[in-house]
């Protein structure tokens, strides 16, 4: 095998151009999974019964698929927890799910959002996202192949997710994640995705 191919990073999955955290959708679909423990059934029932009340069949397919993909990144224990937790705890779980599902988002969360928070540079602007993309383009040709309009939608949606998770204020200030004990326990391996000093020993 070619050494360059062997060490090349995996291509990013980049289909997160809309929808935000999808917490409302997750609340509707998670109980269906708890009942059936089968993601294919969740997808089928979500579309067939229009559980998300989408306006068109095409929209139903798209949103159900995206929500299921993110929920599937959570463990069964986390899914059970998601149904009973508070709104802010649920948002943290869905942020972690997005970071797990999309390596690009996870790396941005760790390398830019958390890093700026820990370095006491607690603001985040579109320029920070653009700089991250430029740096990653050196290793990920798929980013260079994207249209500018697609990159703008990706950027806008990542910032929407951060605001919905209450990790970013409307004014662009990075907000510390105050994770409850039960959420910190299940996400102990993913604290790197959050602007928090929990898990740093500080």
MDTraj code that builds the backbone (N, CA, C; nanometers):
import mdtraj as md
import numpy as np

residues = "UNK UNK UNK UNK UNK UNK UNK UNK UNK UNK UNK UNK UNK UNK UNK UNK UNK UNK UNK UNK UNK UNK UNK UNK UNK UNK UNK UNK UNK UNK UNK UNK UNK UNK UNK UNK UNK UNK UNK UNK UNK UNK UNK UNK UNK UNK UNK UNK UNK UNK UNK UNK UNK UNK UNK UNK UNK UNK UNK UNK UNK UNK UNK UNK UNK UNK UNK UNK UNK UNK UNK UNK UNK UNK UNK UNK UNK UNK UNK UNK UNK UNK UNK UNK UNK UNK UNK UNK UNK UNK UNK UNK UNK UNK UNK UNK UNK UNK UNK UNK UNK UNK UNK UNK UNK UNK UNK UNK UNK UNK UNK UNK UNK UNK UNK UNK UNK UNK UNK UNK UNK UNK UNK UNK UNK UNK UNK UNK UNK UNK UNK UNK UNK UNK UNK UNK UNK UNK UNK UNK UNK UNK UNK UNK UNK UNK UNK UNK UNK UNK UNK UNK UNK UNK UNK UNK UNK UNK UNK UNK UNK UNK UNK UNK UNK UNK UNK UNK UNK UNK UNK UNK UNK UNK UNK UNK UNK UNK UNK UNK UNK UNK UNK UNK UNK UNK UNK UNK UNK UNK UNK UNK UNK UNK UNK UNK UNK UNK UNK UNK UNK UNK".split()
xyz = np.array([
    [0.0849, -0.1210, 0.0000],
    [0.0000, 0.0000, 0.0000],
    [0.0878, 0.1251, 0.0000],
    [0.0453, 0.2252, -0.0750],
    [0.1169, 0.3521, -0.0778],
    [0.1189, 0.4141, 0.0617],
    [0.2395, 0.4564, 0.1081],
    [0.2510, 0.5118, 0.2429],
    [0.1646, 0.6362, 0.2609],
    [0.1556, 0.7183, 0.1563],
    [0.0747, 0.8411, 0.1650],
    [-0.0717, 0.8066, 0.1860],
    [-0.1189, 0.7020, 0.1155],
    [-0.2583, 0.6614, 0.1316],
    [-0.2818, 0.6035, 0.2699],
    [-0.1822, 0.5308, 0.3198],
    [-0.1968, 0.4662, 0.4497],
    [-0.2098, 0.5684, 0.5619],
    [-0.1436, 0.6839, 0.5469],
    [-0.1451, 0.7843, 0.6528],
    [-0.2445, 0.8973, 0.6266],
    [-0.3111, 0.8948, 0.5127],
    [-0.4061, 1.0015, 0.4798],
    [-0.5237, 0.9985, 0.5771],
    [-0.5658, 1.1155, 0.6265],
    [-0.6803, 1.1189, 0.7182],
    [-0.8089, 1.0810, 0.6462],
    [-0.9030, 1.0292, 0.7234],
    [-1.0326, 0.9953, 0.6645],
    [-1.1019, 1.1223, 0.6149],
    [-1.1790, 1.1064, 0.5095],
    [-1.2564, 1.2199, 0.4596],
    [-1.3616, 1.2589, 0.5627],
    [-1.3798, 1.3884, 0.5782],
    [-1.4828, 1.4372, 0.6691],
    [-1.6224, 1.4090, 0.6133],
    [-1.7146, 1.3723, 0.7001],
    [-1.8571, 1.3748, 0.6661],
    [-1.9009, 1.5197, 0.6880],
    [-1.9662, 1.5784, 0.5878],
    [-1.9937, 1.7227, 0.5915],
    [-2.1393, 1.7560, 0.5584],
    [-2.2309, 1.6727, 0.6026],
    [-2.3718, 1.6937, 0.5652],
    [-2.4512, 1.7713, 0.6691],
    [-2.3829, 1.8460, 0.7552],
    [-2.4518, 1.9162, 0.8645],
    [-2.4808, 2.0618, 0.8271],
    [-2.5424, 2.0849, 0.7146],
    [-2.5581, 2.2231, 0.6674],
    [-2.6820, 2.2931, 0.7222],
    [-2.7680, 2.2217, 0.7956],
    [-2.8891, 2.2852, 0.8484],
    [-2.9411, 2.2035, 0.9656],
    [-3.0336, 2.2630, 1.0398],
    [-3.1031, 2.1876, 1.1431],
    [-3.0643, 2.2172, 1.2858],
    [-2.9496, 2.2801, 1.3072],
    [-2.9083, 2.3063, 1.4443],
    [-2.8807, 2.1775, 1.5193],
    [-2.9061, 2.1782, 1.6502],
    [-2.8786, 2.0606, 1.7343],
    [-2.9796, 1.9484, 1.7158],
    [-3.0993, 1.9816, 1.6663],
    [-3.2069, 1.8833, 1.6462],
    [-3.2546, 1.8237, 1.7793],
    [-3.2569, 1.9041, 1.8837],
    [-3.3011, 1.8528, 2.0130],
    [-3.4505, 1.8203, 2.0139],
    [-3.5319, 1.9049, 1.9517],
    [-3.6767, 1.8776, 1.9472],
    [-3.7015, 1.7467, 1.8746],
    [-3.6332, 1.7289, 1.7627],
    [-3.6496, 1.6076, 1.6841],
    [-3.6010, 1.4850, 1.7609],
    [-3.4923, 1.5021, 1.8354],
    [-3.4380, 1.3920, 1.9140],
    [-3.5361, 1.3461, 2.0213],
    [-3.6033, 1.4415, 2.0841],
    [-3.7009, 1.4088, 2.1879],
    [-3.8158, 1.3253, 2.1306],
    [-3.8508, 1.3505, 2.0055],
    [-3.9605, 1.2770, 1.9420],
    [-3.9188, 1.1384, 1.8950],
    [-3.7944, 1.1240, 1.8538],
    [-3.7494, 0.9962, 1.7976],
    [-3.6839, 0.9040, 1.8999],
    [-3.6238, 0.9586, 2.0034],
    [-3.5555, 0.8750, 2.1023],
    [-3.6487, 0.7720, 2.1673],
    [-3.7732, 0.8094, 2.2062],
    [-3.8622, 0.7087, 2.2655],
    [-3.8960, 0.5950, 2.1688],
    [-3.8982, 0.6245, 2.0405],
    [-3.9257, 0.5204, 1.9416],
    [-3.8113, 0.4189, 1.9418],
    [-3.6900, 0.4690, 1.9558],
    [-3.5751, 0.3784, 1.9629],
    [-3.5796, 0.2966, 2.0915],
    [-3.6148, 0.3589, 2.2029],
    [-3.6222, 0.2884, 2.3308],
    [-3.7231, 0.1742, 2.3218],
    [-3.8303, 0.1961, 2.2469],
    [-3.9330, 0.0928, 2.2310],
    [-3.8862, -0.0215, 2.1415],
    [-3.8167, 0.0104, 2.0316],
    [-3.7820, -0.0916, 1.9322],
    [-3.6349, -0.1328, 1.9320],
    [-3.5468, -0.0456, 1.9826],
    [-3.4015, -0.0691, 1.9808],
    [-3.3530, -0.1059, 1.8416],
    [-3.4044, -0.0356, 1.7437],
    [-3.3673, -0.0624, 1.6043],
    [-3.3755, 0.0693, 1.5284],
    [-3.2592, 0.1201, 1.4834],
    [-3.2581, 0.2511, 1.4185],
    [-3.3282, 0.2499, 1.2837],
    [-3.3262, 0.1372, 1.2133],
    [-3.3979, 0.1305, 1.0853],
    [-3.5472, 0.1471, 1.1078],
    [-3.5982, 0.0844, 1.2127],
    [-3.7400, 0.1007, 1.2437],
    [-3.7714, 0.2450, 1.2812],
    [-3.6808, 0.3076, 1.3530],
    [-3.7008, 0.4483, 1.3896],
    [-3.7098, 0.5338, 1.2638],
    [-3.6189, 0.5101, 1.1684],
    [-3.6220, 0.5858, 1.0422],
    [-3.7528, 0.5609, 0.9675],
    [-3.7884, 0.4351, 0.9571],
    [-3.9088, 0.4005, 0.8810],
    [-4.0342, 0.4602, 0.9441],
    [-4.0480, 0.4457, 1.0748],
    [-4.1662, 0.4978, 1.1435],
    [-4.1659, 0.6507, 1.1458],
    [-4.0472, 0.7084, 1.1611],
    [-4.0376, 0.8539, 1.1629],
    [-4.0882, 0.9153, 1.0345],
    [-4.0547, 0.8518, 0.9219],
    [-4.0992, 0.9018, 0.7910],
    [-4.2440, 0.8632, 0.7651],
    [-4.2774, 0.7369, 0.7861],
    [-4.4121, 0.6863, 0.7565],
    [-4.5194, 0.7621, 0.8347],
    [-4.4959, 0.7838, 0.9639],
    [-4.5940, 0.8518, 1.0494],
    [-4.5696, 1.0017, 1.0606],
    [-4.4690, 1.0513, 0.9871],
    [-4.4324, 1.1931, 0.9893],
    [-4.4229, 1.2440, 1.1333],
    [-4.3445, 1.1731, 1.2136],
    [-4.3342, 1.2044, 1.3560],
    [-4.2770, 1.3430, 1.3823],
    [-4.1995, 1.3939, 1.2872],
    [-4.1392, 1.5259, 1.3062],
    [-4.2228, 1.6372, 1.2444],
    [-4.3388, 1.5996, 1.1894],
    [-4.4335, 1.6961, 1.1314],
    [-4.3679, 1.7819, 1.0237],
    [-4.2923, 1.7161, 0.9378],
    [-4.2296, 1.7865, 0.8253],
    [-4.3354, 1.8224, 0.7221],
    [-4.3086, 1.9276, 0.6469],
    [-4.4073, 1.9757, 0.5493],
    [-4.4152, 1.8876, 0.4259],
    [-4.3050, 1.8255, 0.3907],
    [-4.3035, 1.7403, 0.2715],
    [-4.2373, 1.6066, 0.3047],
    [-4.2633, 1.5077, 0.2203],
    [-4.2019, 1.3762, 0.2396],
    [-4.0500, 1.3858, 0.2294],
    [-4.0021, 1.4643, 0.1336],
    [-3.8579, 1.4801, 0.1158],
    [-3.7936, 1.5392, 0.2405],
    [-3.8591, 1.6397, 0.2979],
    [-3.8062, 1.7021, 0.4197],
    [-3.8083, 1.6032, 0.5357],
    [-3.9142, 1.5226, 0.5435],
    [-3.9250, 1.4229, 0.6502],
    [-3.8108, 1.3229, 0.6416],
    [-3.7827, 1.2750, 0.5208],
    [-3.6747, 1.1788, 0.5017],
    [-3.5417, 1.2393, 0.5446],
    [-3.5176, 1.3628, 0.5032],
    [-3.3898, 1.4282, 0.5307],
    [-3.3696, 1.4518, 0.6803],
    [-3.4710, 1.5068, 0.7472],
    [-3.4548, 1.5420, 0.8885],
    [-3.4535, 1.4178, 0.9767],
    [-3.5383, 1.3209, 0.9447],
    [-3.5374, 1.1958, 1.0221],
    [-3.4016, 1.1273, 1.0086],
    [-3.3502, 1.1201, 0.8862],
    [-3.2205, 1.0555, 0.8644],
    [-3.1097, 1.1245, 0.9442],
    [-3.1069, 1.2575, 0.9379],
    [-3.0017, 1.3317, 1.0075],
    [-3.0142, 1.3149, 1.1594],
    [-3.1363, 1.3210, 1.2111],
    [-3.1563, 1.3063, 1.3553],
    [-3.1163, 1.1668, 1.4021],
    [-3.1542, 1.0664, 1.3259],
    [-3.1201, 0.9282, 1.3618],
    [-2.9690, 0.9075, 1.3588],
    [-2.9019, 0.9650, 1.2603],
    [-2.7564, 0.9497, 1.2524],
    [-2.6882, 1.0071, 1.3759],
    [-2.7386, 1.1190, 1.4234],
    [-2.6783, 1.1789, 1.5427],
    [-2.7137, 1.1005, 1.6686],
    [-2.8397, 1.0604, 1.6802],
    [-2.8795, 0.9818, 1.7967],
    [-2.8040, 0.8499, 1.8031],
    [-2.7786, 0.7928, 1.6868],
    [-2.7076, 0.6644, 1.6818],
    [-2.5638, 0.6756, 1.7319],
    [-2.5137, 0.7988, 1.7415],
    [-2.3790, 0.8200, 1.7951],
    [-2.3775, 0.8122, 1.9476],
    [-2.4971, 0.8099, 2.0086],
    [-2.5086, 0.7997, 2.1538],
    [-2.5269, 0.6536, 2.1941],
    [-2.4865, 0.6202, 2.3139],
    [-2.5063, 0.4853, 2.3658],
    [-2.6517, 0.4693, 2.4102],
    [-2.6938, 0.3448, 2.4331],
    [-2.8300, 0.3221, 2.4808],
    [-2.8535, 0.3910, 2.6149],
    [-2.7525, 0.3901, 2.6996],
    [-2.7637, 0.4576, 2.8292],
    [-2.7850, 0.6071, 2.8100],
    [-2.7131, 0.6658, 2.7155],
    [-2.7267, 0.8089, 2.6886],
    [-2.8615, 0.8407, 2.6258],
    [-2.9120, 0.7509, 2.5417],
    [-3.0449, 0.7705, 2.4827],
    [-3.1506, 0.7702, 2.5923],
    [-3.1424, 0.6737, 2.6829],
    [-3.2379, 0.6674, 2.7940],
    [-3.2301, 0.7951, 2.8764],
    [-3.1091, 0.8436, 2.8992],
    [-3.0886, 0.9635, 2.9788],
    [-3.1448, 1.0860, 2.9068],
    [-3.1251, 1.0921, 2.7759],
    [-3.1695, 1.2070, 2.6972],
    [-3.3186, 1.2336, 2.7142],
    [-3.3971, 1.1285, 2.7317],
    [-3.5425, 1.1422, 2.7416],
    [-3.5845, 1.2085, 2.8721],
    [-3.5062, 1.1891, 2.9779],
    [-3.5501, 1.2341, 3.1103],
    [-3.4778, 1.3574, 3.1636],
    [-3.3721, 1.4027, 3.0933],
    [-3.2916, 1.5133, 3.1475],
    [-3.3548, 1.6493, 3.1200],
    [-3.2918, 1.7534, 3.1739],
    [-3.3374, 1.8900, 3.1514],
    [-3.3026, 1.9338, 3.0087],
    [-3.3579, 2.0456, 2.9683],
    [-3.3329, 2.0956, 2.8326],
    [-3.1853, 2.1255, 2.8100],
    [-3.1172, 2.1854, 2.9093],
    [-2.9759, 2.2178, 2.8912],
    [-2.8911, 2.0910, 2.8872],
    [-2.9249, 1.9926, 2.9679],
    [-2.8512, 1.8656, 2.9656],
    [-2.8709, 1.7951, 2.8318],
    [-2.9926, 1.8024, 2.7818],
    [-3.0221, 1.7401, 2.6519],
    [-2.9415, 1.8077, 2.5409],
    [-2.9282, 1.9388, 2.5500],
    [-2.8511, 2.0114, 2.4494],
    [-2.7044, 1.9689, 2.4533],
    [-2.6506, 1.9472, 2.5729],
    [-2.5118, 1.8997, 2.5838],
    [-2.4964, 1.7619, 2.5209],
    [-2.5926, 1.6736, 2.5440],
    [-2.5868, 1.5403, 2.4848],
    [-2.5909, 1.5479, 2.3326],
    [-2.6758, 1.6356, 2.2796],
    [-2.6868, 1.6468, 2.1345],
    [-2.5645, 1.7156, 2.0736],
    [-2.5000, 1.8040, 2.1485],
    [-2.3740, 1.8629, 2.1012],
    [-2.2673, 1.7538, 2.0948],
    [-2.2607, 1.6710, 2.1989],
    [-2.1653, 1.5593, 2.1980],
    [-2.1951, 1.4644, 2.0823],
    [-2.3240, 1.4402, 2.0563],
    [-2.3618, 1.3523, 1.9458],
    [-2.3157, 1.4087, 1.8118],
    [-2.3310, 1.5394, 1.7939],
    [-2.2867, 1.6031, 1.6694],
    [-2.1351, 1.5935, 1.6553],
    [-2.0632, 1.6115, 1.7672],
    [-1.9172, 1.6034, 1.7635],
    [-1.8692, 1.4622, 1.7333],
    [-1.9408, 1.3631, 1.7837],
    [-1.9059, 1.2242, 1.7542],
    [-1.9389, 1.1891, 1.6089],
    [-2.0553, 1.2309, 1.5653],
    [-2.1001, 1.1976, 1.4299],
    [-2.0130, 1.2656, 1.3244],
    [-1.9757, 1.3896, 1.3519],
    [-1.8984, 1.4672, 1.2552],
    [-1.7618, 1.5013, 1.3127],
    [-1.6605, 1.4332, 1.2660],
    [-1.5243, 1.4556, 1.3148],
    [-1.4827, 1.6013, 1.2973],
    [-1.5296, 1.6635, 1.1900],
    [-1.4983, 1.8044, 1.1640],
    [-1.5474, 1.8916, 1.2790],
    [-1.6720, 1.8709, 1.3235],
    [-1.7278, 1.9503, 1.4330],
    [-1.6535, 1.9209, 1.5626],
    [-1.6231, 1.7935, 1.5859],
    [-1.5512, 1.7566, 1.7072],
    [-1.4148, 1.8218, 1.7146],
    [-1.3444, 1.8252, 1.6032],
    [-1.2118, 1.8878, 1.6013],
    [-1.2225, 2.0386, 1.6188],
    [-1.3233, 2.0998, 1.5589],
    [-1.3432, 2.2437, 1.5772],
    [-1.3741, 2.2744, 1.7239],
    [-1.4573, 2.1901, 1.7844],
    [-1.4935, 2.2095, 1.9251],
    [-1.3705, 2.2007, 2.0148],
    [-1.2847, 2.1032, 1.9872],
    [-1.1679, 2.0815, 2.0722],
    [-1.0544, 2.1786, 2.0425],
    [-1.0254, 2.1967, 1.9142],
    [-0.9066, 2.2722, 1.8758],
    [-0.9278, 2.4231, 1.8719],
    [-1.0531, 2.4655, 1.8589],
    [-1.0793, 2.6094, 1.8525],
    [-1.1620, 2.6570, 1.9724],
    [-1.2829, 2.6018, 1.9885],
    [-1.3721, 2.6523, 2.0943],
    [-1.3121, 2.6281, 2.2330],
    [-1.2806, 2.5029, 2.2632],
    [-1.2260, 2.4722, 2.3963],
    [-1.0898, 2.5377, 2.4173],
    [-1.0069, 2.5355, 2.3143],
    [-0.8727, 2.5919, 2.3279],
    [-0.8782, 2.7413, 2.3573],
    [-0.9664, 2.8118, 2.2880],
    [-0.9789, 2.9557, 2.3126],
    [-1.0303, 2.9809, 2.4543],
    [-1.1228, 2.8978, 2.4987],
    [-1.1758, 2.9117, 2.6344],
    [-1.0663, 2.8912, 2.7384],
    [-0.9874, 2.7861, 2.7221],
    [-0.8829, 2.7559, 2.8192],
    [-0.7711, 2.8605, 2.8178],
    [-0.7495, 2.9232, 2.7028],
    [-0.6457, 3.0259, 2.6914],
    [-0.6971, 3.1651, 2.7277],
    [-0.8204, 3.1663, 2.7823],
    [-0.8818, 3.2928, 2.8253],
    [-0.8960, 3.3911, 2.7095],
    [-0.9306, 3.3375, 2.5930],
    [-0.9654, 3.4193, 2.4765],
    [-1.1103, 3.3855, 2.4421],
    [-1.2029, 3.4259, 2.5297],
    [-1.3379, 3.3712, 2.5271],
    [-1.4340, 3.4322, 2.4258],
    [-1.3854, 3.4565, 2.3054],
    [-1.4765, 3.5012, 2.2002],
    [-1.4575, 3.4114, 2.0791],
    [-1.5613, 3.4025, 1.9988],
    [-1.5571, 3.3184, 1.8792],
    [-1.6251, 3.3932, 1.7658],
    [-1.5553, 3.4038, 1.6536],
    [-1.6082, 3.4744, 1.5378],
    [-1.6041, 3.3839, 1.4152],
    [-1.6754, 3.4251, 1.3116],
    [-1.6734, 3.3482, 1.1866],
    [-1.5303, 3.3329, 1.1346],
    [-1.4471, 3.4338, 1.1580],
    [-1.3090, 3.4288, 1.1105],
    [-1.2324, 3.3124, 1.1734],
    [-1.2679, 3.2764, 1.2963],
    [-1.2018, 3.1636, 1.3625],
    [-1.2393, 3.0328, 1.2923],
    [-1.3637, 3.0220, 1.2516],
    [-1.4081, 2.9043, 1.1762],
    [-1.3380, 2.8987, 1.0417],
    [-1.3319, 3.0126, 0.9743],
    [-1.2688, 3.0169, 0.8418],
    [-1.1209, 2.9796, 0.8502],
    [-1.0528, 3.0257, 0.9545],
    [-0.9120, 2.9916, 0.9722],
    [-0.8933, 2.8431, 0.9978],
    [-0.9860, 2.7840, 1.0737],
    [-0.9825, 2.6405, 1.1002],
    [-0.9991, 2.5619, 0.9706],
    [-1.0939, 2.6057, 0.8870],
    [-1.1165, 2.5383, 0.7589],
    [-0.9919, 2.5466, 0.6709],
    [-0.9315, 2.6642, 0.6646],
    [-0.8114, 2.6803, 0.5817],
    [-0.6999, 2.5860, 0.6277],
    [-0.6832, 2.5740, 0.7583],
    [-0.5783, 2.4865, 0.8112],
    [-0.6080, 2.3399, 0.7786],
    [-0.7333, 2.3006, 0.7897],
    [-0.7703, 2.1617, 0.7646],
    [-0.7676, 2.1269, 0.6159],
    [-0.7814, 2.2274, 0.5312],
    [-0.7802, 2.2031, 0.3868],
    [-0.6473, 2.1427, 0.3411],
    [-0.5409, 2.1706, 0.4151],
    [-0.4109, 2.1148, 0.3810],
    [-0.4123, 1.9627, 0.3845],
    [-0.4987, 1.9071, 0.4687],
    [-0.5056, 1.7616, 0.4853],
    [-0.6343, 1.7021, 0.4296],
    [-0.7335, 1.7866, 0.4037],
    [-0.8642, 1.7380, 0.3599],
    [-0.9060, 1.8083, 0.2308],
    [-0.8786, 1.7437, 0.1200],
    [-0.9131, 1.8007, -0.0108],
    [-1.0626, 1.8244, -0.0246],
    [-1.1434, 1.7452, 0.0474],
    [-1.2884, 1.7588, 0.0347],
    [-1.3357, 1.8970, 0.0772],
    [-1.2618, 1.9625, 0.1653],
    [-1.2987, 2.0986, 0.2053],
    [-1.2732, 2.1972, 0.0916],
    [-1.1649, 2.1777, 0.0211],
    [-1.1322, 2.2667, -0.0909],
    [-1.2322, 2.2515, -0.2049],
    [-1.2966, 2.1363, -0.2109],
    [-1.3903, 2.1085, -0.3204],
    [-1.5285, 2.1677, -0.2954],
    [-1.5546, 2.2146, -0.1736],
    [-1.6875, 2.2657, -0.1404],
    [-1.7108, 2.4049, -0.1999],
    [-1.8355, 2.4305, -0.2372],
    [-1.8723, 2.5643, -0.2812],
    [-1.8686, 2.6594, -0.1618],
    [-1.8433, 2.7855, -0.1882],
    [-1.8400, 2.8853, -0.0811],
    [-1.9749, 2.8919, -0.0094],
    [-2.0836, 2.8768, -0.0836],
    [-2.2167, 2.8821, -0.0222],
    [-2.2370, 2.7660, 0.0749],
    [-2.1820, 2.6486, 0.0429],
    [-2.1931, 2.5331, 0.1321],
    [-2.1130, 2.5559, 0.2590],
    [-1.9934, 2.6096, 0.2459],
    [-1.9116, 2.6405, 0.3630],
    [-1.9799, 2.7429, 0.4540],
    [-2.0466, 2.8389, 0.3926],
    [-2.1183, 2.9393, 0.4712],
    [-2.2326, 2.8762, 0.5494],
    [-2.3034, 2.7817, 0.4867],
    [-2.4133, 2.7137, 0.5563],
    [-2.3591, 2.6254, 0.6690],
    [-2.2474, 2.5578, 0.6438],
    [-2.1837, 2.4780, 0.7487],
    [-2.1451, 2.5659, 0.8670],
    [-2.0805, 2.6772, 0.8374],
    [-2.0366, 2.7693, 0.9422],
    [-2.1551, 2.8216, 1.0216],
    [-2.2581, 2.8644, 0.9510],
    [-2.3765, 2.9185, 1.0174],
    [-2.4416, 2.8128, 1.1077],
    [-2.4439, 2.6882, 1.0609],
    [-2.5110, 2.5846, 1.1393],
    [-2.4293, 2.5437, 1.2615],
    [-2.2972, 2.5420, 1.2495],
    [-2.2141, 2.5113, 1.3654],
    [-2.2328, 2.6183, 1.4731],
    [-2.2379, 2.7446, 1.4327],
    [-2.2588, 2.8520, 1.5298],
    [-2.4002, 2.8443, 1.5887],
    [-2.4974, 2.8026, 1.5080],
    [-2.6334, 2.7825, 1.5597],
    [-2.6338, 2.6730, 1.6652],
    [-2.5647, 2.5630, 1.6382],
    [-2.5555, 2.4536, 1.7358],
    [-2.4936, 2.5028, 1.8666],
    [-2.3850, 2.5777, 1.8559],
    [-2.3183, 2.6283, 1.9757],
    [-2.4105, 2.7179, 2.0579],
    [-2.4863, 2.8030, 1.9899],
    [-2.5794, 2.8906, 2.0623],
    [-2.6929, 2.8109, 2.1245],
    [-2.7450, 2.7117, 2.0508],
    [-2.8550, 2.6301, 2.1044],
    [-2.8087, 2.5478, 2.2242],
    [-2.6811, 2.5098, 2.2256],
    [-2.6256, 2.4359, 2.3388],
    [-2.5838, 2.5293, 2.4521],
    [-2.6055, 2.6602, 2.4327],
    [-2.5676, 2.7634, 2.5298],
    [-2.4181, 2.7598, 2.5603],
    [-2.3410, 2.7326, 2.4542],
    [-2.1957, 2.7360, 2.4636],
    [-2.1401, 2.8632, 2.4000],
    [-2.2277, 2.9397, 2.3365],
    [-2.1881, 3.0646, 2.2712],
    [-2.3019, 3.1643, 2.2846],
    [-2.2698, 3.2846, 2.3314],
    [-2.3723, 3.3872, 2.3456],
    [-2.4030, 3.4502, 2.2101],
    [-2.5120, 3.5233, 2.2036],
    [-2.5468, 3.5922, 2.0793],
    [-2.4385, 3.6927, 2.0400],
    [-2.3672, 3.7436, 2.1391],
    [-2.2613, 3.8400, 2.1125],
    [-2.1277, 3.7763, 2.0766],
    [-2.1245, 3.6435, 2.0717],
    [-2.0016, 3.5752, 2.0326],
    [-1.9090, 3.5393, 2.1459],
    [-1.9594, 3.5427, 2.2703],
    [-1.8760, 3.5062, 2.3844],
    [-1.8906, 3.3570, 2.4129],
    [-1.7783, 3.2882, 2.4288],
    [-1.7810, 3.1459, 2.4610],
    [-1.8280, 3.1302, 2.6057],
    [-1.9332, 3.0495, 2.6238],
    [-1.9928, 3.0310, 2.7555],
    [-1.9423, 2.9014, 2.8177],
    [-1.8994, 2.9046, 2.9433],
    [-1.8525, 2.7814, 3.0065],
    [-1.9648, 2.6791, 3.0177],
    [-1.9336, 2.5549, 2.9859],
    [-2.0319, 2.4466, 2.9953],
    [-2.0380, 2.3991, 3.1397],
    [-2.1537, 2.4140, 3.2004],
    [-2.1724, 2.3698, 3.3390],
    [-2.2432, 2.2347, 3.3354],
    [-2.1648, 2.1294, 3.3207],
    [-2.2195, 1.9955, 3.3068],
    [-2.2571, 1.9384, 3.4439],
    [-2.3780, 1.8862, 3.4536],
    [-2.4211, 1.8209, 3.5766],
    [-2.3390, 1.6936, 3.5968],
    [-2.3455, 1.6396, 3.7169],
    [-2.2670, 1.5193, 3.7461],
    [-2.3048, 1.4035, 3.6543],
    [-2.4340, 1.3877, 3.6293],
    [-2.4756, 1.2726, 3.5480],
    [-2.4347, 1.2882, 3.4022],
    [-2.4345, 1.4111, 3.3518],
    [-2.3925, 1.4327, 3.2135],
    [-2.2402, 1.4237, 3.2032],
    [-2.1694, 1.4801, 3.2995],
    [-2.0233, 1.4718, 3.2990],
    [-1.9780, 1.3264, 3.3087],
    [-2.0558, 1.2448, 3.3794],
    [-2.0188, 1.1042, 3.3965],
    [-2.0285, 1.0279, 3.2647],
    [-2.1381, 1.0482, 3.1908],
    [-2.1544, 0.9725, 3.0658],
    [-2.0691, 1.0309, 2.9533],
    [-2.0328, 1.1587, 2.9653],
    [-1.9532, 1.2233, 2.8609],
    [-1.8086, 1.2459, 2.9055],
    [-1.7624, 1.1667, 2.9995],
    [-1.6280, 1.1883, 3.0542],
    [-1.5202, 1.1831, 2.9469],
    [-1.5415, 1.1009, 2.8432],
    [-1.4423, 1.0905, 2.7348],
    [-1.4579, 1.2021, 2.6326],
    [-1.5667, 1.2791, 2.6438],
    [-1.5933, 1.3845, 2.5457],
    [-1.5890, 1.5241, 2.6054],
    [-1.5353, 1.5387, 2.7243],
    [-1.5262, 1.6724, 2.7840],
    [-1.4420, 1.7649, 2.6970],
    [-1.3562, 1.7072, 2.6125],
    [-1.2726, 1.7886, 2.5236],
    [-1.3558, 1.8652, 2.4215],
    [-1.4814, 1.8284, 2.4045],
    [-1.5686, 1.8969, 2.3097],
    [-1.6358, 2.0202, 2.3713],
    [-1.6103, 2.0449, 2.4993],
    [-1.6824, 2.1506, 2.5703],
    [-1.5876, 2.2567, 2.6264],
    [-1.6325, 2.3823, 2.6280],
    [-1.5551, 2.4873, 2.6947],
    [-1.5743, 2.4747, 2.8453],
    [-1.4936, 2.3926, 2.9070],
    [-1.5036, 2.3675, 3.0504],
    [-1.3665, 2.3298, 3.1037],
    [-1.3470, 2.3558, 3.2335],
    [-1.2224, 2.3137, 3.2977],
    [-1.2413, 2.1801, 3.3698],
    [-1.3637, 2.1269, 3.3629],
    [-1.3864, 1.9937, 3.4191],
    [-1.2971, 1.8945, 3.3432],
    [-1.2331, 1.8073, 3.4178],
    [-1.1483, 1.7071, 3.3552],
    [-1.0079, 1.7537, 3.3262],
    [-0.9773, 1.8821, 3.3573],
    [-0.8424, 1.9335, 3.3314],
    [-0.7553, 1.9299, 3.4556],
    [-0.8185, 1.9007, 3.5690],
    [-0.7441, 1.9001, 3.6941],
    [-0.7260, 2.0369, 3.7538],
    [-0.7896, 2.1378, 3.6893],
    [-0.7756, 2.2745, 3.7389],
    [-0.8966, 2.3143, 3.8230],
])
top = md.Topology()
chain = top.add_chain()
for i, resn in enumerate(residues, 1):
    res = top.add_residue(resn, chain, resSeq=i)
    for name in ("N", "CA", "C"):
        top.add_atom(name, md.element.get_by_symbol(name[0]), res)
traj = md.Trajectory(xyz[None], top)
